[in-house]
C-alpha cells in the first residue's frame, strides 16, 4: 500500500503509517474535511467512508464543530476555530478554494502531502502539510499562511492542526498539570461536554501544563485499548482546545499563542505554524508512550544514539558561593564517584553573589576566578570528565552592567511598571540585536574555554511583553522571541558540533518537542526529592523518553521538602532517567562515597537499557505498594526492572510483577543473585522481587538472556 494515495474522483486522500491510517477529503465547497484516524484502511475503504450520508441536522446546528481538518471562522460554524483572520476591509470569515496538491519525499523514509488553498476573495493562501515516516505511526502536521496581497492581514488565531476522533459512547482526557517543583502531575478524567482549554500564557511551555493530550473512550488501560494523542513542538505560549459535542463527537485543535494574541502578516510575508504531531495507538497508554519515545529518538533529538553521561552539578553543594578552589575539590570527588560530566552552576560570573545582581554580565568573576575559567576546565578534563556551565542568556538583573547600558532591551511597555520576578527581567529576544548579543558571547564563551555542555536556564515567565520601539512589536514578540531563541541555539550548535545542551526553565518549565529538537536532555524539575520524583517522572514519561529525563541524587534532608530517604532509594529513582549527582560530596561519609560509586557503576552497566530500551510500566505509582518500571533491550537480550516502595501498610497485597517484551523461548539470569527464570514464568506469572523491609525500599533487577 502506498504511504500516501489519492482518489481524484472523490477527493479522498489516504495517509498510511506502519499500523494506522489517516484519511481526509476535499469536499464540494473546496474545504478539507476529516474522514478517519485509526486502524489501517485501504483507499477503497476510505472512499466508502466518504460516501456515507451525513446525519440530518437542524438549521441551528450548522457545520459540525468537529470534522474539518482546520475549522475556520465563517459560515455556519459555531465550534472552536483553528484559523481566524481579519482582512484589511474588516472581513473576518475565510472561504476555502483548493489550488493544488503535491506529494514528495523531503528526506529518505519520509513522505509529505502538501495541500494548497486560498481564500475565494481575499489575498491569503494557506498550505496544509502532512508528513509521515516509514518507521513511525506519528503524523506531523503544520500550516503555512502567505499574504499575497498589498495590505496587512491579521491572524487572530492560526493553529497548527485540528484532530478528530471516531464517534464513541464516552471519552476520557489524559493530560498533566503542575507548578514549580511539582510538574507533570498526570490526570485521566472523563471529558466533559463543551470545550476544555489547556494553555500557557507565560511565554514558555510552562510548569503548569504541557502541550500534549491523550484521548480514549474511557476503556483504555496501560496495556489495552485505543488511544489518540498529539503533542505540539513549541516552546512559547500555546493553546489546545478539546471539544466534546452533543452528537457524540470529540476532537481538539492546537497551536502556538494564547487568546488575545494577533500575528500581523505583512504583504508578501509568510507565517509557519509549529508542528503538531499526532498518534493513534491500539495497545493502551503503554503502547502510546513507547511509540512517542521511539518517535522522539528517531525524529526529534539531534543526537539520539548517544549515551548521556553521568553528570555532577555544583548547585546544591555551593549555591552562589562559587570559586576555583571549591569547584576543584568537588570535581575531584565527583570524578572518583564516577561522574563523566562536571557542571558548574550559577555564581561564576560578574557580580553574582545572590539572585539580585549580575545576570547579563557573562564574564568570569575576577575575584573568584582570577585566572579565568580555563584552569578549572583543564583540570576537569584532566580528571577525565567533560566540563559544563550554567547559563541564563534570556535574563537580566536590573543591578547589572548590561541593564544599565541597555534598559530598553527588556520586555516592557512605556509608562508601566517593569515587574521583577526573582529580581530579574526578561530580555527581548524578539529584537535581533539582543539575540545577536546573546549568540556572540555564548559562542565566544564555548569556543575560548572548551565548554562541552551548557545548562540553559530560564527562571521566570514573561510580563509586560511589549516592544515599544517596533511597529506591531507587542503583537510579534511572542512568536519572534521563540524563533530567535531557536536560531541562537541552532547557530551555537553549528559552531560547536561537540556541544551538548540541557533545556531548563526553573525545572521542567520548557519541555516540549520544539526544544528537544535542539537540545539533548531536559531538567525535569527543581524538586529532587526522590519520593516526589516518582510521580513527576511518571507524568513526564507519558510522552518524553527517559533518554531526555535528567534526574539527580541529592542530599537529605531534601532542600525543598526536608524529607530523608536512603541513598539507595534516591539512586534507584534517578536511575530511571539520565543519572546525575547534585549533593555536597565534601560532606558525604566514606560509606556514602563507596555506596554511591557502586551505584554509579551499576547504572553505567544498565543505562543503555534505560536510555535506548523500551519502557513498560508493570505497576504505576501507588502510596503503599511497589511502583515499578521496566526497560528492555530492543533485541530482548536483557531487561532492567526498577522497583520503589514508599511506606508499606500491613495487609496490603503485593502481587508479582509481570514483565513484557521478553523472548518467550528464552531464560533470563539475574546478574545479582544468579537465579535463572524462564520468560514464560516472568511474563505470565511474574516476578516477586525481594525488597528490604521497612519504608523507602527499592531494588534494581537486571536480567540477561542465558545463551
ChimeraX attribute file (.defattr): number of C-alpha atoms within 10 A of each C-alpha:
attribute: neighborCount
match mode: 1-to-1
recipient: residues
	/A:1	10
	/A:2	11
	/A:3	16
	/A:4	22
	/A:5	17
	/A:6	17
	/A:7	14
	/A:8	10
	/A:9	7
	/A:10	14
	/A:11	16
	/A:12	24
	/A:13	22
	/A:14	27
	/A:15	27
	/A:16	25
	/A:17	21
	/A:18	14
	/A:19	15
	/A:20	20
	/A:21	23
	/A:22	21
	/A:23	26
	/A:24	24
	/A:25	25
	/A:26	21
	/A:27	15
	/A:28	9
	/A:29	10
	/A:30	17
	/A:31	19
	/A:32	24
	/A:33	20
	/A:34	24
	/A:35	23
	/A:36	22
	/A:37	22
	/A:38	19
	/A:39	15
	/A:40	18
	/A:41	20
	/A:42	16
	/A:43	22
	/A:44	12
	/A:45	13
	/A:46	22
	/A:47	23
	/A:48	11
	/A:49	15
	/A:50	21
	/A:51	10
	/A:52	8
	/A:53	7
	/A:54	7
	/A:55	6
	/A:56	7
	/A:57	10
	/A:58	6
	/A:59	8
	/A:60	8
	/A:61	12
	/A:62	13
	/A:63	16
	/A:64	16
	/A:65	20
	/A:66	28
	/A:67	22
	/A:68	24
	/A:69	21
	/A:70	23
	/A:71	27
	/A:72	24
	/A:73	21
	/A:74	16
	/A:75	11
	/A:76	13
	/A:77	16
	/A:78	17
	/A:79	18
	/A:80	19
	/A:81	21
	/A:82	24
	/A:83	21
	/A:84	20
	/A:85	24
	/A:86	19
	/A:87	17
	/A:88	13
	/A:89	9
	/A:90	10
	/A:91	11
	/A:92	16
	/A:93	15
	/A:94	22
	/A:95	17
	/A:96	19
	/A:97	19
	/A:98	20
	/A:99	13
	/A:100	10
	/A:101	12
	/A:102	10
	/A:103	15
	/A:104	12
	/A:105	13
	/A:106	10
	/A:107	9
	/A:108	8
	/A:109	10
	/A:110	15
	/A:111	18
	/A:112	22
	/A:113	21
	/A:114	17
	/A:115	19
	/A:116	20
	/A:117	22
	/A:118	22
	/A:119	15
	/A:120	14
	/A:121	10
	/A:122	17
	/A:123	18
	/A:124	22
	/A:125	21
	/A:126	22
	/A:127	20
	/A:128	20
	/A:129	20
	/A:130	22
	/A:131	22
	/A:132	24
	/A:133	23
	/A:134	14
	/A:135	15
	/A:136	19
	/A:137	23
	/A:138	25
	/A:139	23
	/A:140	23
	/A:141	22
	/A:142	21
	/A:143	24
	/A:144	17
	/A:145	21
	/A:146	21
	/A:147	22
	/A:148	19
	/A:149	15
	/A:150	11
	/A:151	15
	/A:152	18
	/A:153	26
	/A:154	20
	/A:155	19
	/A:156	19
	/A:157	23
	/A:158	25
	/A:159	27
	/A:160	27
	/A:161	30
	/A:162	28
	/A:163	23
	/A:164	22
	/A:165	24
	/A:166	15
	/A:167	13
	/A:168	12
	/A:169	8
	/A:170	16
	/A:171	21
	/A:172	17
	/A:173	21
	/A:174	19
	/A:175	21
	/A:176	22
	/A:177	17
	/A:178	18
	/A:179	15
	/A:180	16
	/A:181	21
	/A:182	20
	/A:183	29
	/A:184	28
	/A:185	19
	/A:186	19
	/A:187	12
	/A:188	14
	/A:189	13
	/A:190	15
	/A:191	21
	/A:192	15
	/A:193	15
	/A:194	13
	/A:195	17
	/A:196	15
	/A:197	12
	/A:198	21
	/A:199	23
	/A:200	22
	/A:201	18
	/A:202	21
	/A:203	23
	/A:204	23
	/A:205	29
	/A:206	31
	/A:207	27
	/A:208	20
	/A:209	20
	/A:210	28
	/A:211	28
	/A:212	23
	/A:213	22
	/A:214	21
	/A:215	27
	/A:216	25
	/A:217	20
	/A:218	19
	/A:219	13
	/A:220	18
	/A:221	14
	/A:222	17
	/A:223	16
	/A:224	15
	/A:225	18
	/A:226	22
	/A:227	28
	/A:228	25
	/A:229	26
	/A:230	26
	/A:231	24
	/A:232	28
	/A:233	27
	/A:234	27
	/A:235	27
	/A:236	27
	/A:237	24
	/A:238	26
	/A:239	21
	/A:240	27
	/A:241	20
	/A:242	26
	/A:243	22
	/A:244	20
	/A:245	16
	/A:246	8
	/A:247	9
	/A:248	13
	/A:249	21
	/A:250	26
	/A:251	22
	/A:252	24
	/A:253	26
	/A:254	28
	/A:255	28
	/A:256	28
	/A:257	26
	/A:258	20
	/A:259	13
	/A:260	8
	/A:261	16
	/A:262	22
	/A:263	21
	/A:264	19
	/A:265	21
	/A:266	17
	/A:267	16
	/A:268	14
	/A:269	14
	/A:270	16
	/A:271	17
	/A:272	15
	/A:273	20
	/A:274	23
	/A:275	26
	/A:276	28
	/A:277	24
	/A:278	23
	/A:279	21
	/A:280	27
	/A:281	25
	/A:282	19
	/A:283	17
	/A:284	19
	/A:285	28
	/A:286	24
	/A:287	22
	/A:288	24
	/A:289	23
	/A:290	21
	/A:291	20
	/A:292	27
	/A:293	24
	/A:294	20
	/A:295	21
	/A:296	22
	/A:297	20
	/A:298	16
	/A:299	13
	/A:300	20
	/A:301	21
	/A:302	16
	/A:303	15
	/A:304	17
	/A:305	13
	/A:306	12
	/A:307	15
	/A:308	22
	/A:309	18
	/A:310	23
	/A:311	25
	/A:312	30
	/A:313	27
	/A:314	26
	/A:315	19
	/A:316	16
	/A:317	21
	/A:318	19
	/A:319	13
	/A:320	17
	/A:321	16
	/A:322	23
	/A:323	19
	/A:324	17
	/A:325	12
	/A:326	15
	/A:327	19
	/A:328	16
	/A:329	12
	/A:330	22
	/A:331	27
	/A:332	16
	/A:333	17
	/A:334	30
	/A:335	19
	/A:336	14
	/A:337	21
	/A:338	22
	/A:339	26
	/A:340	21
	/A:341	25
	/A:342	32
	/A:343	25
	/A:344	25
	/A:345	21
	/A:346	24
	/A:347	25
	/A:348	27
	/A:349	21
	/A:350	20
	/A:351	21
	/A:352	24
	/A:353	17
	/A:354	12
	/A:355	14
	/A:356	16
	/A:357	19
	/A:358	26
	/A:359	29
	/A:360	25
	/A:361	20
	/A:362	20
	/A:363	15
	/A:364	19
	/A:365	22
	/A:366	15
	/A:367	13
	/A:368	19
	/A:369	18
	/A:370	11
	/A:371	13
	/A:372	17
	/A:373	21
	/A:374	14
	/A:375	14
	/A:376	21
	/A:377	22
	/A:378	16
	/A:379	15
	/A:380	24
	/A:381	17
	/A:382	10
	/A:383	17
	/A:384	15
	/A:385	25
	/A:386	21
	/A:387	25
	/A:388	27
	/A:389	22
	/A:390	22
	/A:391	23
	/A:392	19
	/A:393	24
	/A:394	22
	/A:395	20
	/A:396	25
	/A:397	25
	/A:398	20
	/A:399	17
	/A:400	18
	/A:401	17
	/A:402	17
	/A:403	20
	/A:404	11
	/A:405	9
	/A:406	11
	/A:407	13
	/A:408	14
	/A:409	20
	/A:410	24
	/A:411	24
	/A:412	24
	/A:413	16
	/A:414	11
	/A:415	6
	/A:416	8
	/A:417	10
	/A:418	16
	/A:419	15
	/A:420	13
	/A:421	14
	/A:422	11
	/A:423	15
	/A:424	22
	/A:425	27
	/A:426	26
	/A:427	26
	/A:428	26
	/A:429	27
	/A:430	23
	/A:431	19
	/A:432	13
	/A:433	12
	/A:434	19
	/A:435	20
	/A:436	15
	/A:437	13
	/A:438	21
	/A:439	20
	/A:440	13
	/A:441	15
	/A:442	19
	/A:443	18
	/A:444	12
	/A:445	17
	/A:446	19
	/A:447	15
	/A:448	11
	/A:449	16
	/A:450	20
	/A:451	22
	/A:452	23
	/A:453	21
	/A:454	23
	/A:455	25
	/A:456	20
	/A:457	22
	/A:458	20
	/A:459	17
	/A:460	22
	/A:461	20
	/A:462	21
	/A:463	19
	/A:464	17
	/A:465	21
	/A:466	21
	/A:467	23
	/A:468	14
	/A:469	11
	/A:470	12
	/A:471	9
	/A:472	14
	/A:473	17
	/A:474	21
	/A:475	19
	/A:476	20
	/A:477	22
	/A:478	28
	/A:479	21
	/A:480	18
	/A:481	21
	/A:482	21
	/A:483	16
	/A:484	19
	/A:485	20
	/A:486	17
	/A:487	16
	/A:488	21
	/A:489	20
	/A:490	16
	/A:491	12
	/A:492	19
	/A:493	17
	/A:494	11
	/A:495	13
	/A:496	16
	/A:497	9
	/A:498	11
	/A:499	19
	/A:500	20
	/A:501	21
	/A:502	22
	/A:503	27
	/A:504	25
	/A:505	26
	/A:506	21
	/A:507	24
	/A:508	30
	/A:509	34
	/A:510	27
	/A:511	29
	/A:512	25
	/A:513	25
	/A:514	22
	/A:515	26
	/A:516	24
	/A:517	19
	/A:518	21
	/A:519	25
	/A:520	24
	/A:521	26
	/A:522	29
	/A:523	24
	/A:524	31
	/A:525	27
	/A:526	20
	/A:527	24
	/A:528	25
	/A:529	26
	/A:530	28
	/A:531	21
	/A:532	16
	/A:533	24
	/A:534	19
	/A:535	19
	/A:536	24
	/A:537	26
	/A:538	17
	/A:539	19
	/A:540	22
	/A:541	20
	/A:542	23
	/A:543	25
	/A:544	24
	/A:545	26
	/A:546	27
	/A:547	29
	/A:548	28
	/A:549	26
	/A:550	25
	/A:551	31
	/A:552	31
	/A:553	24
	/A:554	25
	/A:555	25
	/A:556	17
	/A:557	12
	/A:558	17
	/A:559	14
	/A:560	12
	/A:561	13
	/A:562	11
	/A:563	14
	/A:564	16
	/A:565	19
	/A:566	14
	/A:567	18
	/A:568	19
	/A:569	23
	/A:570	25
	/A:571	25
	/A:572	22
	/A:573	27
	/A:574	25
	/A:575	26
	/A:576	27
	/A:577	24
	/A:578	25
	/A:579	26
	/A:580	24
	/A:581	26
	/A:582	20
	/A:583	23
	/A:584	18
	/A:585	22
	/A:586	13
	/A:587	11
	/A:588	14
	/A:589	10
	/A:590	9
	/A:591	9
	/A:592	14
	/A:593	18
	/A:594	14
	/A:595	15
	/A:596	20
	/A:597	18
	/A:598	13
	/A:599	19
	/A:600	20
	/A:601	15
	/A:602	14
	/A:603	22
	/A:604	16
	/A:605	11
	/A:606	18
	/A:607	25
	/A:608	18
	/A:609	24
	/A:610	26
	/A:611	25
	/A:612	22
	/A:613	26
	/A:614	24
	/A:615	26
	/A:616	22
	/A:617	22
	/A:618	21
	/A:619	16
	/A:620	14
	/A:621	17
	/A:622	14
	/A:623	12
	/A:624	16
	/A:625	19
	/A:626	25
	/A:627	21
	/A:628	22
	/A:629	22
	/A:630	27
	/A:631	28
	/A:632	26
	/A:633	20
	/A:634	14
	/A:635	10
	/A:636	17
	/A:637	18
	/A:638	23
	/A:639	27
	/A:640	24
	/A:641	22
	/A:642	21
	/A:643	25
	/A:644	26
	/A:645	24
	/A:646	20
	/A:647	14
	/A:648	18
	/A:649	12
	/A:650	7
	/A:651	6
	/A:652	9
	/A:653	10
	/A:654	11
	/A:655	12
	/A:656	14
	/A:657	24
	/A:658	19
	/A:659	25
	/A:660	22
	/A:661	20
	/A:662	23
	/A:663	17
	/A:664	15
	/A:665	8
	/A:666	16
	/A:667	20
	/A:668	23
	/A:669	18
	/A:670	18
	/A:671	12
	/A:672	10
	/A:673	9
	/A:674	10
	/A:675	10
	/A:676	15
	/A:677	19
	/A:678	17
	/A:679	22
	/A:680	17
	/A:681	14
	/A:682	20
	/A:683	17
	/A:684	14
	/A:685	14
	/A:686	18
	/A:687	15
	/A:688	12
	/A:689	16
	/A:690	12
	/A:691	15
	/A:692	11
	/A:693	10
	/A:694	11
	/A:695	16
	/A:696	22
	/A:697	21
	/A:698	25
	/A:699	20
	/A:700	26
	/A:701	16
	/A:702	23
	/A:703	22
	/A:704	20
	/A:705	19
	/A:706	14
	/A:707	8
